[in-house]
Amino acid sequence: MNTIVKRVAVGAGFLLLNALSVLARTQSNPPSPAQTPKRVIPTVRPKKPTPPPDDFDGFTFTDEQKAKIEQIHQAMKLRMDAVVKDDKLNADQKEAMLDGCRRMEHNEVFKALAPEQQKEVRKKMLAWREAARAEYQKKQQSESQPQP
């Protein structure tokens, strides 16, 4: 019985020494770069692969409409140049502002169209949105299906 107690005591001593040596090493060494937690990069939505088609392509404009559209383009160009030169904005803010200017320009040109032309533009926009929606749904279905 005495020998069993001695063996258990010696085994426990070895385990204790090993545990203490490991603890001593971790306290004296600075943390290695491998131990630092990895930063999780936020997922960024991918940009649209293809821009929408030109909604105003194929129309014949009157001279009055051409002048109005040119005036709109010039005004927006000045605004967009001011945004690009603004040092207070970071790249993401500039891109958001430029996207807003493009939308404003598109809306103003749309307002300069005749009612029949506006109907045609609406049809083109709806067709493009439907095609984009169908493509998105097809992509979602292919990703959700288990792959063999």
C-alpha positions in Angstrom: 0.0 0.0 0.0 2.9 2.3 0.8 4.4 1.8 -2.6 1.1 2.7 -4.3 0.9 6.0 -2.4 4.5 6.8 -3.2 3.9 6.2 -6.9 0.8 8.3 -6.9 2.6 11.1 -5.1 5.5 11.0 -7.5 3.1 11.0 -10.5 1.2 13.9 -9.1 4.5 15.7 -8.5 5.6 15.3 -12.1 2.2 16.6 -13.3 2.4 19.6 -11.0 5.9 20.4 -12.2 4.9 20.2 -15.9 1.9 22.4 -15.3 4.0 25.0 -13.4 6.7 25.0 -16.1 4.0 25.6 -18.8 2.5 28.5 -16.8 5.9 30.0 -16.2 6.8 29.9 -19.9 3.5 31.6 -20.9 4.0 34.4 -18.4 7.6 35.2 -19.4 7.1 35.1 -23.2 5.2 38.0 -24.9 2.2 36.8 -26.9 3.1 35.6 -30.3 1.4 37.1 -33.3 -0.3 33.8 -34.0 -2.2 34.2 -30.7 -3.7 37.5 -31.5 -7.3 37.2 -32.6 -7.9 37.6 -36.3 -9.9 40.6 -37.4 -13.0 39.7 -39.2 -13.3 41.7 -42.4 -16.8 42.9 -42.9 -18.4 41.6 -46.0 -18.9 44.2 -48.7 -21.7 43.9 -51.2 -20.2 43.4 -54.6 -20.8 46.2 -57.1 -23.4 45.7 -59.8 -21.6 43.7 -62.5 -23.3 45.6 -65.3 -24.8 49.0 -65.2 -28.3 49.4 -66.4 -28.7 50.2 -70.1 -29.1 53.8 -71.1 -32.8 54.5 -70.6 -32.7 57.4 -73.1 -31.0 55.5 -75.9 -32.9 55.5 -79.2 -35.0 58.6 -78.7 -35.1 61.5 -81.1 -35.1 64.7 -79.1 -36.4 68.1 -80.1 -34.0 71.0 -80.2 -35.7 72.3 -77.0 -35.2 69.0 -75.3 -31.5 68.8 -76.5 -30.9 72.3 -75.0 -32.5 71.4 -71.7 -30.6 68.1 -71.5 -27.3 69.8 -72.2 -28.1 72.4 -69.5 -28.8 69.6 -67.0 -25.5 67.8 -68.0 -23.5 71.0 -67.5 -25.0 71.8 -64.1 -24.4 68.2 -62.9 -20.9 68.3 -64.2 -20.1 71.3 -62.1 -21.6 69.6 -59.0 -19.7 66.4 -59.6 -16.4 68.3 -60.1 -17.0 70.1 -56.8 -17.5 66.7 -55.1 -14.4 65.2 -56.6 -12.3 68.2 -55.5 -13.7 68.2 -51.9 -10.9 67.2 -49.5 -13.3 66.8 -46.6 -14.9 63.7 -48.0 -13.4 60.2 -48.0 -13.6 57.9 -51.0 -16.9 56.2 -50.0 -18.6 59.5 -49.3 -17.4 60.9 -52.7 -18.8 57.8 -54.4 -22.1 58.1 -52.6 -22.4 61.8 -53.5 -21.5 61.1 -57.2 -24.1 58.3 -57.3 -26.7 60.8 -55.9 -25.7 63.4 -58.6 -26.1 60.8 -61.3 -29.6 59.9 -60.0 -30.6 63.5 -59.9 -29.3 64.1 -63.4 -31.3 61.0 -64.7 -34.5 62.3 -63.0 -34.1 65.8 -64.4 -33.5 64.4 -67.9 -36.6 62.2 -67.5 -38.7 65.2 -66.6 -37.5 67.0 -69.8 -39.0 64.1 -71.9 -42.4 64.2 -73.5 -45.1 62.0 -71.8 -44.8 59.3 -74.5 -41.1 59.2 -74.1 -41.5 58.9 -70.4 -43.8 55.9 -70.8 -41.1 54.2 -73.0 -38.4 54.9 -70.4 -40.6 53.4 -67.7 -41.1 50.3 -69.8 -37.3 49.9 -70.3 -36.6 50.4 -66.6 -39.3 47.8 -65.6 -37.9 45.3 -68.1 -34.4 45.8 -66.8 -35.5 45.4 -63.2 -37.4 42.2 -64.0 -34.4 40.8 -65.8 -32.1 41.7 -62.8 -34.6 40.2 -60.3 -34.8 37.0 -62.3 -31.1 36.7 -62.5 -30.8 37.3 -58.7 -33.4 34.7 -57.9 -31.6 32.2 -60.2 -28.3 32.9 -58.5 -29.9 32.5 -55.0 -31.5 29.2 -56.0 -28.2 27.8 -57.4 -26.3 28.8 -54.2 -29.0 27.3 -51.9 -29.0 23.9 -53.6 -26.6 21.4 -52.1 -23.6 20.5 -54.3 -22.5 16.9 -54.7 
